[in-house]
């Protein structure tokens, strides 16, 4: 049988897809780990209002499911 590209092998792609998704999920969780520690500490201490930069405010408010009020200091 002649060599075929992986594009012609949907069975191979379907086999590798869950592994690729797991790697992406693990990477994203690892990148957010410091934020989750901060969120846990904010919840533990009862902090509901913070001030930070725009990117951090958006990310923390999203991760806390919008139960955090964040004021943007610098654009």
VOBA-817834 format. One line per field, with one value per residue (C-alpha): residue number from 1; residue in three letters; z negated, y negated, x. Coordinates in Angstrom, 3 decimals. Example, Ala and Ser with C-alpha at 12.3 -4.5 7.8 and 13.67 -1.06 7.14 Angstrom:
# VOBA-817834
num <- [1,2]
residu <- [ALA,SER]
w <- [-7.800,-7.140]
v <- [4.500,1.060]
u <- [12.300,13.670]
# end
This chain:
# VOBA-817834
num <- [1,2,3,4,5,6,7,8,9,10,11,12,13,14,15,16,17,18,19,20,21,22,23,24,25,26,27,28,29,30,31,32,33,34,35,36,37,38,39,40,41,42,43,44,45,46,47,48,49,50,51,52,53,54,55,56,57,58,59,60,61,62,63,64,65,66,67,68,69,70,71,72,73,74,75]
residu <- [UNK,UNK,UNK,UNK,UNK,UNK,UNK,UNK,UNK,UNK,UNK,UNK,UNK,UNK,UNK,UNK,UNK,UNK,UNK,UNK,UNK,UNK,UNK,UNK,UNK,UNK,UNK,UNK,UNK,UNK,UNK,UNK,UNK,UNK,UNK,UNK,UNK,UNK,UNK,UNK,UNK,UNK,UNK,UNK,UNK,UNK,UNK,UNK,UNK,UNK,UNK,UNK,UNK,UNK,UNK,UNK,UNK,UNK,UNK,UNK,UNK,UNK,UNK,UNK,UNK,UNK,UNK,UNK,UNK,UNK,UNK,UNK,UNK,UNK,UNK]
w <- [0.000,0.942,-1.722,-2.450,-4.274,-7.662,-6.051,-4.245,-7.534,-9.586,-12.004,-12.913,-13.364,-15.556,-17.665,-18.201,-18.776,-22.438,-23.281,-21.701,-23.583,-26.861,-26.267,-25.498,-28.575,-30.836,-29.463,-29.991,-33.533,-34.332,-33.049,-35.222,-38.368,-39.966,-39.306,-41.006,-44.080,-44.193,-43.792,-46.593,-48.887,-47.963,-48.766,-51.996,-53.236,-52.015,-49.526,-46.965,-45.593,-44.034,-41.646,-38.927,-35.254,-32.563,-31.539,-35.133,-36.080,-33.152,-33.818,-37.579,-37.249,-34.661,-36.798,-39.874,-37.817,-38.166,-41.964,-42.156,-41.565,-39.943,-39.189,-36.323,-37.380,-34.215,-30.661]
v <- [0.000,-3.381,-6.016,-8.354,-11.667,-11.979,-14.140,-11.036,-9.108,-10.381,-7.482,-8.804,-12.328,-11.113,-9.172,-12.170,-14.758,-13.851,-13.866,-17.290,-18.625,-17.281,-18.984,-22.298,-22.030,-21.172,-24.117,-26.580,-25.352,-25.661,-29.244,-30.167,-28.418,-31.647,-33.392,-30.567,-30.861,-34.613,-34.067,-31.505,-33.952,-36.794,-34.583,-33.342,-36.887,-38.205,-40.734,-41.766,-45.013,-45.349,-47.660,-46.520,-46.826,-46.259,-42.753,-41.508,-42.982,-41.308,-37.950,-37.941,-39.092,-36.350,-33.662,-34.745,-34.566,-38.287,-38.361,-40.635,-44.387,-45.577,-49.164,-49.685,-51.992,-52.209,-51.595]
u <- [0.000,1.471,2.150,-0.761,-0.822,-2.518,-5.207,-6.384,-6.558,-9.493,-9.046,-5.591,-6.902,-9.763,-7.268,-4.964,-7.692,-8.466,-4.764,-4.296,-7.329,-5.939,-2.582,-4.282,-6.521,-3.572,-1.579,-4.438,-5.034,-1.333,-1.302,-4.308,-3.041,-1.652,-4.972,-6.891,-4.664,-5.334,-9.074,-9.101,-7.279,-9.653,-12.643,-11.073,-10.443,-13.817,-12.416,-15.029,-13.508,-10.056,-8.207,-5.831,-4.976,-7.577,-6.425,-6.192,-9.567,-11.311,-9.667,-10.293,-13.906,-14.491,-12.854,-14.840,-18.047,-18.640,-18.942,-15.875,-15.877,-12.664,-11.665,-9.219,-6.378,-4.275,-5.333]
# end
